């Protein structure tokens, strides 16, 4: 793949798709395509690596355990999620599908 909009899954796919675009020591970039999926009830991501995420298309509701308000992300919005910052996806749009560009990184390699 050399275009984020190439080979999208069918509209209203049952599962999210994750496609690794680049992997290097301490760095992984992936495309995530969501079509209405959300985190399971009471599930929180608690990742050891940092994650910078850009919403390329669609909309999503992102919640952080340490914030009272839900973040409503739209195309072009991005956020840097620190390691072990608990977060979850409350909802994603179906039409258009939600396309994320996620950059997972080891923060020890980027301190400076």
N, C-alpha and C positions, 0 to 999 in steps of 0.2 A: 504494500500500500504506500502511496506517496501523496495522498490527499485525504484529509479527515472525513470527507463526505463520500468517499468511495466504499462500496460494499457494506452499506448500512443494513442492519437486520430488517426483516419485514416489520411494517407498522404494527404496533400492539403485540410485539413479541412477548412471550411469557417470561423470559429471563433477560437480565441485563447482559450485555456483552462487554468483555474486557479484552483489549488488544494491545499487546506490548509494542511500542513503536521504537524504543531505544533502551538499551540497558548497558550501563557501565558501572564500574566500582563505585558504590555509594549513590548511584543515580538510576532511576527507572522512570520512563515516560510512557504513559498509556492513554489510549482513547477508551472512554467508557460511554456506552450508549444505553440510555434508560428510556423506557416507554411506560411510565406509570408506576414503576417499582419504588419501593421505600424500604428503609431499614425495618427489620422485624420488630414487633412491639417489645419495648424494654431493652432492646439491643443498642449498645453504644460502641462505636469504634474507639479503640485506645491503642494507637499504633506507636511503635518504638521509633519510627522515622518521621521526619517532617513531610508535609504534603502541601504543595502549592497547586491549587486547582482553579481552572478557568472554565466558566460555563460558555461554551461556544454557540450553542443553539438551544432553544427551549427555555424552560423555567424550572426551578426547584426550590423546595423549602429545606433549609439547612439549620439544624439546631445544635447549639453548644450547651453542654451541661452547666457551664459557668455563666450563661447569659439568660436573662428572663425572656427576651424576645426572639422569635424565630426570624432568621434571615431569609428574605425572599430574593433569590438570585434570578437575574435575567441575563440574556446573552450579553457577553462582554464583562460581566462581573467576575472578579477573582478574589481568592482569599488564601492566605498562608496559614496553615494549621500546624501549630507547634507539636512536637512529639508528646504523646500521652495526653493531649487535649481531647477530652471526650466529646464526640460529636456523632450526629446521626442525620440521615436523610429522611425527612418527614413525607415528602412527596416529590414526584417529577412529572413533567408534562408528557402527554402521549402524542399530541399532534400540534406542533411538530415534536418529534422525539427530542429528548434531552441528550446533548452531546457534551461530554466533559473532556478536558485535557488535564490529566493529573500528572504532576511531577513529584515523585517520591524521592527524598534525598536524606542522606546521613548528615545531620547538622554539624557533626564534628569536622566534616570535610569542607564546610562552607564558612566556618568561623574565621573572623579575620582581622 
